[in-house]
Amino acid sequence: MVVITGANQVKQRYAENLPVPVNAAITITLVTTLVLAITAGYRGLRRPD
């Protein structure tokens, strides 16, 4: 959650003046990418059963 919030704060600095639908699309893409990356990292570090 901290990574997603931090990434969104950085995004806001650059996408502040964009229209709301564009900003929302960027946010959704950002969150989806981060969730997939965090999940892949977690699964990669987890010991196999």
VENLIN-V886189 format. One record per residue. N is the residue number from 1. OMEGA is omega in radians with two decimals (none if undefined). D_CENTER is the distance of its C-alpha to the mean C-alpha in whole Angstrom. Layout:
n=N omega=OMEGA d_center=D_CENTER
n=N omega=OMEGA d_center=D_CENTER
//
This chain:
n=1 omega=-3.14 d_center=9
n=2 omega=3.14 d_center=10
n=3 omega=-3.13 d_center=7
n=4 omega=3.13 d_center=5
n=5 omega=3.13 d_center=8
n=6 omega=3.12 d_center=9
n=7 omega=3.12 d_center=6
n=8 omega=3.09 d_center=7
n=9 omega=3.11 d_center=11
n=10 omega=3.13 d_center=11
n=11 omega=-3.09 d_center=10
n=12 omega=3.13 d_center=12
n=13 omega=-3.07 d_center=15
n=14 omega=-3.05 d_center=15
n=15 omega=-3.04 d_center=14
n=16 omega=-3.04 d_center=17
n=17 omega=3.13 d_center=19
n=18 omega=3.08 d_center=18
n=19 omega=-3.07 d_center=19
n=20 omega=-3.14 d_center=17
n=21 omega=3.11 d_center=17
n=22 omega=3.12 d_center=15
n=23 omega=3.12 d_center=13
n=24 omega=3.12 d_center=12
n=25 omega=3.11 d_center=12
n=26 omega=3.14 d_center=9
n=27 omega=-3.14 d_center=7
n=28 omega=3.11 d_center=8
n=29 omega=3.14 d_center=7
n=30 omega=-3.11 d_center=4
n=31 omega=3.13 d_center=3
n=32 omega=3.14 d_center=6
n=33 omega=-3.14 d_center=5
n=34 omega=3.12 d_center=4
n=35 omega=3.11 d_center=6
n=36 omega=3.14 d_center=9
n=37 omega=3.13 d_center=9
n=38 omega=3.12 d_center=9
n=39 omega=3.12 d_center=12
n=40 omega=3.10 d_center=14
n=41 omega=3.13 d_center=14
n=42 omega=-3.13 d_center=15
n=43 omega=3.11 d_center=18
n=44 omega=-3.12 d_center=19
n=45 omega=-3.11 d_center=20
n=46 omega=3.11 d_center=22
n=47 omega=3.09 d_center=25
n=48 omega=-3.13 d_center=27
n=49 omega=none d_center=29
//
